[in-house]
Amino acid sequence: MDKRFERTRLLADDAGVERLARATVVIFGLGGVGSYAAEAIARAGVGHMVLIDSDCVEVTNLNRQLLALESTLGRPKVETARARILDIHPAARVETHQVFVTPGNAHEFLREDPASYIDAIDHLPAKLALLKLLHEKAAPFVSCMGAASKLDVSGIRVADISATSNCPLARRIRLQLRREGITKGIRCVYSGAPEAPGADLPDTDSRVRGTISYLPGLVGLTAAGVIINEILTGPAPA
């Protein structure tokens, strides 16, 4: 018996550990949100992970991204994440794609076999295209909204896109999806807390926004928790 998942087994029993081992989770984006989501998915014992991110670790990532260390600066995030996951869970199968997700290629990462998906990308056109595809596929997924310009931890919520509030990114996505005829069915993790005092959050993608160390991690860990619970309680993987 693999002792590394003994505490999980005590909580979820043998059947739960087996469900996790046979599950596939695809994670889009390995930044401040996605890196923490990937960590939680790996430590839960998920047997097959697919990681998609085009970036390399930069010094500006050090304040909030799990993969960012002095020793990893300049390395592709997917390679850094894969090495870390295999150091946690050597038996895991980890696929990596160092690719920038666009509206034109998002469909390439949707699988024919059963899988769950975590959207942690922040490029709006790609995010919208991915969410439309996942909605059409009726796949189990969760989408992570913005974690910038906020400090209050109490605002983290899980809700349908139609029920989100006080989140500029969710609002923009909600309006865009409505134009495509999608008004619900997009499950989100978001912060409904007010902006931090003095935070400037214009309705544009042209400016870098301030982000604190813990908010992206809370969003990513919550997204992972949603997916892990669904794996544990849903149909058994084939």
TIZA-131603 format. One record per atom (N, C-alpha, C): x, y, z negated. Coordinates in steps of 0.1 Angstrom, whole numbers, plus 5000, padded with zeros to 4 digits. Last residue first. Example, Ala and Ser with C-alpha at 12.3 -4.5 7.8 and 13.67 -1.06 7.14 Angstrom:
# TIZA-131603
512849784929513749894929512950004921513249434922512349554922513249674922
//
This chain:
# TIZA-131603
486250505161486350365168487650305167485550645129486250645142486350505148482250645116483650595115484250595129480450955113480650815119482050775118481351145083480651125096480850975100482751185060481351155059480651125072485451225067485151135056483651095055485251415087485751285090485451185080484251625072483451575082483951435087486351685055485051635049484251575060488151775074488451655067487151595060486952005084487151895093487351765085486952165060485652145068485852015076489652175054488752115045487452075052490652335076491052195075490052115065489352575069489052505082489452355081490752625045489252605045488852535058493352665054493052545045491552515045492952895070493352775076493052645067492153085050491253055062491652915068494353075033493053045028492053005039496353175051496453035046495052995040495553435055495553345066495553195062495853535028494553535035494553435046498453545017497653435013496353425022500053775026500553635026499553525025498254005047498953965035499253815035498654215075498154095070498954055057497854485097498454435085497854315080498054445133497354485120498054425108499054595163499254495153498654535140496754685189497654725178497754615168494954615208496254675213497154705201492454515206493554415204494954475207489954705188490854685199491854575196488554875169487954765177488754745190490854925141490154965153489554845161491354945111490954825119490154875131493355035086492855085098492554965107493055045051493254965063492655025075492355185028493255245037493555165050491554905010491555045010492655105019490654625032491454685021491454835022487254565041488654595044489354645032485254325022485554455028487054475032484753985031485154085022485354215029484253775047483153875046483553985036486253595067486253665055485153775056485453265080485753405081485853465067485052995100485553035087485953175089482152875119483352965117483752965102480552705145480852705131482152785128478252775167479752795166480052815151475552775169476252645171477752655172474153055187474452975175475152845179473953175211473653255199473953185186474853195244475153115232474953205219474653335267473553255263473753175251476653505272476753375279475553285275476153715255476053735269476053615277476853585231475353615234475153645249479553595232478853465234477353485237479953865227480353805240479653675243478953885201478353965212478753905225480653705187479253685187478553765199483153825191482853695197481353675198482754065176483054075190482753935197482253955151481254035157481454045172484653825145483453745146482353825153486254055143486553955153485253865155485154195120485154255134485354155145483054105097484254045103484254105117480654145084481754225080483054165085479253815089479153965087480454015082477553545105478753605100478553755098475553395116475353445102476553515096476253315141475153395140474953455126478253135136478653265141477553365140477752965105477552975119477853115123480352955080478952985084478952975099482152985051481952895063480552925067484253255038482953185040483053085051485953455015486053345025484753265026485953664996485153675008485153555018487753654976486453604973485553604985490253774980490053634983488653584982490954074996490054014986489853864990492354195016493054145005492254064995492654265052491854235040492754175029493954285076493354405070492554375058493153955091493954075089493154185082491953735098492453735084493153865081489153645120490253725116490653725101488153295122488053435126489253505120488352975135488853065125488853205130485952725141486752835146487152925135485752375143485552495134486452595140483952085156485052185156484652295146482951805173483051865159484251955159481351895204482451825197482451885182479751965225479151925212480151845204480552075249480951935246480251875234479752335245479052255256479352105254481452405225479952415223479252325233483852385237483652305226482152295223483552585257483852445261483452355250483252815241482252775251482352635255485752815228484552795221483352765230487452865250487552745242486352715235486653125258486553015267486552875260487253275234485853265239485753145249490053235234489253185222487753175227490853365257491053225255490153165244490053635251489553565263489753405262491553685226490153675227489553605239493853515208493753585221492253565225494153365185493653505184493553585197493353035173494053125182493353265181492452815160493152915152493953005161490152575160490552685168491152795159490252235157490352355149490952465158488351945163489152055168489152175158488351585166487851705159488851825163487451325189488451415182487651525176487151035209486551115198487751195191488451085243488251005231487751095219488851305260487751205262487351125250489551635248489851495249488551415253490751935259489651865253489751715257492752055272493152005259491951945252491952165296492852055297493151985283490352385291489652255293490652135293492152595291491652545278490952415280493152715314493652585310493052525298491752955318491952865329492452725326491853105295490553055300490652955311494752965278494053065286492653015290497352905256496052875260495352995267500652845263499752955260498352915265502352555250501552615261500752735256503652305241504152445240503552525251502152055225502052125238502552265236502551735210502851885210502751935224501351485189501551535202501751685202502051255166501951395167502351435182501051005145501351035159501051175162502450915113501550995121501950995136504250805097503550715106502550785115505351005081506150945092505350865102504451265068503651145072504351085084506351455062505251435053504651295055507851455084508551445071507651425060506051495103506651365103507451345090505551775098504451675096505051535095507951885105507451895091506451795089508151825132509151775123508651785109505851975141505951825143506951765134506552235135505352175129505452025130508752275153508852295138507752225131507452235177508552145173508752155158505552445177505152315178506152215174507252675175506352645164505852495165510652675185509152665189508352615177512852885167512452755171510952755175513353135157513753115171513252975176513853025124513653145133514153105147514252835105513452795117513252915127515652935084516252825091515452785104513953125073515253165080515853055088510653015083511853025074513053085081507452955090508453055092509453055080505352785087506452735094507652825095503452945074504052835067505352785074503353295075503253165082504053055076503753535061502453475060502353335067506153665064505353715053504053625051507453575087507953525074506953565063506953675112506053575107506353535092508953845119507753905114506753805109510853665130511053725116509853785111509253385146509853515146509953575132509053085163509053145150509853275151507453085195508553055187508453135174504252985210505253075204506453005197502252835220503252865230504452945223500552545209501052685206502152715215498952275196499052355208499452495204498951935186499352075183499652155195497251665174497651735187497751885184497551375155497451525155497951575169496451095139496851155152496551295152495851035112496850955119497251015132495751215082495151205096496251135105496451265056496751135062496051115075496451505043495251425041495451285047498651625053498751575040497551485036497751705079498751605078498751545064495851895072495351785080496451665078497452085059496452015051495951885059499052165081499652105068498652025061497252275098497952155102498552085090496452505083495452395087496152265090498752645082498252585070497152485072499052705109500052635103499652575090496652855115496852725120497952645114497253115102496053025099496352885103499653205112499353205097498253125093499952975139500353095132500053085117499352785158500052745146500652865139496852675180497452785173498052745160494552425178494952535187495552655179494652095170494752225164495352325175492751805168493451895177493452035171492851495153492551635151493451725160491551175150492351265158491851405156491650895127491051015133492051095141492550685112492150655126491650785133493150795088494250735095493850715110490550855079491450965082492650915090489450605076488850695085489850805089491150505055491150445069490550535079490450665034491750675039491850615053487750575032488050715035489450725041488050305024487350345037487650485041489350324999490050275011489350305024488450654985488450504985489150464998488650924979487850884990487850734993490150944955489051034957488050974968492150754956491350754944490050844946493250824981492450694980491650694967494651054974493451064984492650944983496550944958495551034952494351054961497950784977497250714966496150814960499450834999498050874999497250814988501950734993501850874995500450924996501950464990501750544978501550694981500650225009501350345010501050444999500849885000500050005000500950125000
//
